[in-house]
């Protein structure tokens, strides 16, 4: 088997092992907290029963209490070793076998896995599209600005980029909603609902999707573009100072070939790494942006589940405790991050000509 395939297999195995370890940790925390609450509730229930039942002596009351506690533990599957339940819960978490929600329905289905898989593509669509756009723009403009380091253009672009990258997405989102929705009326009022494909057809649904996606996409690109541009500009500037670039220019190699051939190829791996990290960061921090724009993604779903659970805790009976849905969303976001880092590691080796994927240094080899 080639060394590269062994490398891919080993990295994949490490990724899967990492995901399962994370699932075990999350399951251990969740199972422990949930079972401690259940055991405490059982003790309160039994103590109430003991107080309302006539017993001849304390020993009889104690014996009844212990038997009743064990009976209720067995009824709630709490009588066996906890590590076994942690393992099974981790397996359910990995397969998203988390049962059903109490409030959400997608096409008549209430399974948590179906709910998450319905909302997740919208998050990936919005933030991945935005990341691709501002990354490509940052690379194209960063190459031009890096060629004119210290010029007036460089100073203006640096100032604008630093200003835009310091603006929070939620603040820019609220500002643009106020301008384009409430003042100019160019953008429809935010709602997490989309029309049915059966009613408007695929073209109508696509048109509604693009309209609803336009403002959040514009906001994310505008805010994130400045930071990506500064990173691309700095990476390209350092590469342009390398000896082989200066040697290529001294030999009379055309400037376009120097920039788009030598420079861009060398700068591609770190730029790609920062772009993937930006996507992962956006997915993890998508809650606020999706709530502001009422975008029906995983962040919006998480906020709704947290809101319902908080209302249930404050006023039992008025809300729904969506603990399984919350832990499922959190695990999915963690898995996306782990897989993203795995893809970044593989692509880095494929893009960087100085890195041979799967190679090993052996003493005495040249």
C-alpha positions in Angstrom: 0.0 0.0 0.0 1.4 3.4 -0.9 2.6 5.6 1.9 0.0 8.3 1.0 -2.9 5.8 1.4 -1.6 4.7 4.7 -1.4 8.3 5.8 -5.0 9.0 4.7 -6.2 5.8 6.5 -4.3 6.8 9.7 -5.7 10.3 9.6 -9.2 9.1 9.0 -8.9 6.6 11.9 -7.7 9.4 14.1 -10.6 11.6 13.1 -13.2 8.9 13.8 -11.5 8.1 17.1 -11.5 11.8 18.0 -15.2 12.1 17.2 -16.1 9.1 19.4 -14.0 10.4 22.3 -15.8 13.7 22.0 -19.1 11.8 22.0 -18.1 9.9 25.1 -17.2 13.1 26.9 -20.4 14.8 26.0 -22.4 11.7 26.9 -20.7 11.4 30.2 -21.5 15.0 31.2 -25.0 14.8 29.9 -25.8 11.4 31.3 -24.4 12.3 34.7 -26.3 15.5 35.0 -29.6 14.0 33.8 -29.3 10.9 36.0 -28.4 13.0 39.1 -31.6 15.0 38.5 -33.6 11.9 38.0 -32.3 10.3 41.2 -33.0 13.4 43.2 -36.5 13.5 41.8 -37.0 9.8 42.7 -35.8 10.5 46.3 -38.3 13.4 46.6 -41.1 11.3 45.3 -40.3 8.4 47.7 -40.0 10.7 50.7 -43.4 12.1 49.9 -44.9 8.6 49.7 -43.2 7.7 53.1 -44.7 10.8 54.8 -48.2 9.9 53.6 -48.1 6.1 54.5 -48.7 4.7 58.0 -45.7 2.7 59.2 -45.4 0.9 62.6 -41.7 1.8 63.1 -38.7 3.6 61.4 -37.2 0.3 60.2 -40.4 -0.5 58.2 -40.3 3.0 56.7 -36.6 2.7 55.8 -37.1 -0.7 54.2 -40.0 0.6 52.1 -38.0 3.6 51.0 -35.0 1.6 49.9 -37.2 -0.9 48.0 -39.2 1.8 46.4 -36.1 3.7 45.3 -34.6 0.6 43.7 -37.9 -0.1 42.0 -38.1 3.4 40.5 -34.4 3.3 39.4 -35.1 0.1 37.6 -38.2 1.6 36.0 -36.1 4.5 34.7 -33.2 2.3 33.7 -30.9 3.6 36.4 -30.1 0.4 38.2 -27.1 -0.8 36.1 -23.5 0.6 35.9 -23.5 4.2 34.6 -20.5 3.6 32.3 -22.7 1.2 30.3 -25.4 3.8 29.8 -22.7 6.4 28.9 -21.4 4.2 26.2 -24.8 3.5 24.7 -25.7 7.2 24.8 -22.5 8.0 23.0 -23.3 5.5 20.3 -26.8 7.0 20.0 -25.2 10.5 19.8 -22.8 9.4 17.0 -25.7 8.0 15.0 -28.0 10.9 15.9 -30.4 8.4 17.4 -31.7 10.9 19.9 -35.4 10.2 19.8 -38.0 12.8 18.9 -38.6 16.5 19.7 -41.7 17.7 21.6 -42.2 20.9 19.5 -40.6 20.8 16.1 -41.9 19.0 13.0 -40.4 18.7 9.5 -42.6 17.2 6.8 -44.6 15.4 9.5 -41.4 13.9 11.1 -40.4 14.7 14.7 -37.1 12.7 14.8 -34.2 14.9 16.1 -32.0 13.6 13.3 -34.5 14.7 10.6 -34.9 18.1 12.3 -31.2 18.8 12.4 -30.6 17.6 8.8 -33.4 19.9 7.6 -31.9 23.1 9.2 -28.2 22.2 8.7 -28.0 22.6 4.9 -29.3 26.2 5.2 -26.4 27.1 7.5 -23.8 25.4 5.3 -25.3 27.1 2.2 -25.2 30.6 3.7 -21.8 30.6 5.4 -20.0 28.5 2.9 -21.1 30.6 0.0 -20.1 33.8 2.0 -16.7 32.3 2.8 -16.0 31.3 -0.8 -17.0 34.8 -2.0 -14.9 36.8 0.5 -12.0 34.4 0.2 -11.8 34.7 -3.6 -12.2 38.5 -3.4 -9.5 38.7 -0.7 -7.0 36.6 -2.7 -7.6 38.6 -5.9 -7.4 42.1 -4.3 -4.7 40.9 -1.8 -2.4 40.0 -4.7 -2.8 43.4 -6.2 -2.3 45.3 -3.0 0.7 43.2 -2.0 2.5 44.2 -5.2 2.2 47.8 -4.2 3.2 47.6 -0.6 3.5 50.9 1.2 1.6 52.8 -1.6 -1.4 55.0 -1.1 -3.7 52.2 -2.3 -2.1 49.8 0.2 -2.7 52.3 3.1 -6.4 53.0 2.1 -7.2 49.3 1.7 -5.5 48.4 5.0 -7.5 51.1 6.8 -10.9 50.1 5.2 -10.2 46.4 5.9 -9.2 47.0 9.5 -12.4 49.0 10.0 -14.8 46.5 8.4 -13.2 43.5 10.2 -13.7 45.2 13.6 -17.5 45.5 13.1 -19.6 42.7 14.6 -21.8 40.8 12.3 -24.9 41.3 14.5 -24.4 45.1 14.6 -24.0 45.3 10.8 -27.0 43.0 10.4 -29.2 45.2 12.6 -28.0 48.3 10.8 -28.7 46.9 7.3 -32.1 45.5 8.3 -33.1 49.0 9.5 -31.9 50.6 6.3 -32.9 48.1 3.6 -36.1 46.8 5.3 -37.7 49.5 7.4 -36.4 52.7 5.7 -36.0 51.8 2.0 -38.3 48.7 1.8 -35.9 46.9 -0.5 -35.7 43.7 1.6 -38.7 41.8 2.8 -39.4 41.5 6.6 -37.5 38.6 8.1 -39.2 35.3 8.7 -37.8 31.8 9.1 -40.5 30.3 6.8 -40.1 29.4 3.1 -43.0 28.8 0.7 -43.8 25.3 -0.2 -42.2 24.0 -3.4 -45.5 22.4 -4.4 -47.1 25.9 -4.4 -44.5 28.1 -6.0 -42.4 25.5 -7.9 -38.7 25.1 -7.9 -38.0 28.4 -9.7 -40.2 30.3 -7.3 -38.6 28.6 -4.3 -35.1 29.3 -5.7 -36.1 33.0 -6.2 -37.4 33.2 -2.6 -34.2 31.6 -1.3 -31.9 34.0 -3.1 -33.9 37.0 -2.0 -33.9 35.9 1.6 -30.3 35.0 1.4 -29.1 38.2 -0.2 -28.9 40.5 2.8 -27.3 38.1 5.3 -24.8 37.1 2.6 -24.0 40.7 1.8 -23.5 41.5 5.5 -21.3 38.5 6.2 -19.1 39.1 3.1 -18.7 42.8 3.9 -17.7 42.2 7.5 -15.5 39.2 7.0 -13.9 40.4 3.8 -11.6 42.9 5.5 -10.0 40.4 7.8 -9.4 37.9 5.0 -8.0 40.7 2.8 -5.4 41.7 5.4 -4.4 38.0 5.9 -4.0 37.4 2.2 -2.1 40.6 1.7 0.3 39.8 4.5 0.9 36.3 3.4 1.5 37.3 -0.2 3.8 40.2 0.9 6.0 37.7 2.8 6.1 35.3 -0.1 7.1 38.2 -2.5 10.2 38.8 -0.3 11.5 35.2 -0.7 14.7 34.7 -2.5 13.3 32.6 -5.3 10.7 35.2 -6.2 13.4 37.9 -6.4 15.5 35.5 -8.5 12.6 34.8 -10.9 12.1 38.6 -11.4 15.8 39.1 -11.9 15.8 36.4 -14.7 13.0 38.3 -16.5 10.1 36.0 -15.7 6.9 37.8 -16.6 5.2 39.4 -13.6 1.9 37.5 -14.2 3.8 34.2 -14.0 5.6 35.3 -10.9 2.4 36.3 -9.2 -0.1 33.7 -10.3 2.4 30.9 -10.7 5.1 31.0 -8.1 3.7 33.4 -5.5 0.1 32.2 -5.5 1.1 28.5 -5.4 3.2 29.1 -2.3 0.7 31.3 -0.6 -2.3 29.0 -1.3 -1.8 26.6 1.6 -1.9 29.2 4.4 -4.6 31.2 2.7 -6.7 28.0 2.3 -6.1 27.1 6.0 -7.3 30.5 7.2 -10.3 30.2 4.8 -11.4 26.8 6.2 -10.9 28.0 9.7 -13.1 31.0 8.9 -15.8 28.7 7.6 -15.7 26.6 10.7 -15.7 29.6 13.0 -18.7 31.0 11.1 -20.6 27.8 11.4 -19.9 27.7 15.1 -20.8 31.3 15.7 -23.8 31.4 13.4 -26.4 31.6 16.1 -26.5 35.5 16.4 -26.5 36.1 12.6 -29.2 33.6 11.9 -31.4 34.9 14.7 -31.1 38.5 13.5 -32.0 37.6 9.9 -34.4 34.9 10.9 -32.4 32.5 8.7 -33.7 28.9 9.3 -30.3 27.4 10.0 -28.8 25.3 12.8 -28.0 28.4 14.8 -31.6 29.6 14.7 -32.8 26.1 15.7 -30.3 26.1 18.6 -31.6 29.4 19.8 -35.2 28.3 19.7 -34.4 25.1 21.6 -32.5 27.0 24.2 -35.4 29.5 24.5 -37.9 26.7 25.0 -35.8 24.9 27.5 -35.1 28.1 29.5 -38.8 28.8 29.6 -39.5 25.3 30.8 -37.0 25.7 33.6 -38.4 29.1 34.7 -42.0 28.1 34.4 -42.5 24.3 34.3 -45.4 23.4 32.0 -45.2 26.5 29.8 -42.2 25.3 27.7 -40.5 22.2 26.5 -37.2 20.9 27.7 -35.3 20.1 24.4 -32.1 18.7 26.0 -31.7 16.0 23.4 -32.1 18.4 20.5 -29.5 20.8 22.1 -26.9 18.1 22.6 -27.5 16.8 19.1 -26.9 20.3 17.5 -23.8 20.8 19.6 -22.4 17.5 18.6 -23.1 18.1 14.9 -21.2 21.5 15.1 -18.2 19.7 16.8 -18.2 17.0 14.2 -18.2 19.6 11.4 -15.2 21.3 13.0 -13.3 18.0 13.3 -14.0 17.0 9.7 -13.0 20.5 8.6 -9.6 20.3 10.3 -9.1 16.8 8.7 -9.9 18.2 5.2 -7.6 21.2 5.9 -4.7 18.8 6.9 -5.1 16.8 3.7 -5.5 19.7 1.4 -2.5 21.4 2.9 -0.3 18.5 1.9 -1.8 18.4 -1.6 -1.4 22.2 -2.2 2.0 22.8 -0.7 4.7 21.5 -3.1 7.1 21.4 -0.1 5.0 18.8 1.7 4.8 15.2 0.6 1.7 13.6 2.0 2.3 10.4 3.7 6.1 10.6 3.5 8.4 9.8 6.5 11.8 11.0 7.2 14.3 8.2 7.4 17.7 8.6 8.7 20.3 8.5 5.9 17.8 9.2 3.1 18.4 12.1 0.8 
